[in-house]
Amino acid sequence: MSDLMSNAVDLMMVGMGFVFVFLVILVFVTTFMSKMVLKYAPAPEPKAPVTTAKPAASDDAQLLAVLSAAVAKYRSDHKK
């Protein structure tokens, strides 16, 4: 193997080793941070129950009027 190929393989091993060590450290740091957050974070507040009430008829009529006005405005601006 030539000297240049030997240097290339050495550089590749150093680079891959550095990336591997960095990723291992990243896993440990992330795990540690997760444990700290679970230990010291306040408990989540209970959420209010979700209601599935149907909107009133007047809300539907108002929504229809607003949408109709928006469509009419869009069409009048883009007729040119």
Protein Blocks (a to p, Z undefined) as FASTA:
>chain_A
ZZklmmmmmmmmmmmmmmmmmmmmmmmmmmmmmmmmmmmpccddddddddfbdcdfklmm
mmmmmmmmmmmmmmmmmmZZ
